[in-house]
Amino acid sequence: MEGFSPSLRFFIELTDVKTAVWLQYLYIVILAAIVYKLGFAKKLPLLKNIVIYICLLIGCFVMLIFSYALPIAEGLAGAAVLLIIYKIRLHQTKKHQAEAK
């Protein structure tokens, strides 16, 4: 158990190993989608968005494999928090600039 990442260890302690791996995958997918949406997403047609999210789902399997020993989910959570803070600050700055005009 010591070799696993903290989030996977947490899910294993809550449930059995098989369910914990699926929960870890779901957690990684949600965080990766948030990071993509906040940091990289542009307005695209629906079909292109579907292709991007399918690629994201496939790529998250690779991240799941790495997340057994590395803190992948924790890194994604940190990136999501930073991007959320950035978007909030950006919105506030634009709001103050609009009020100043």
Order of alpha helices (4+ residues) and beta strands (2+ residues): alpha-alpha-alpha-alpha
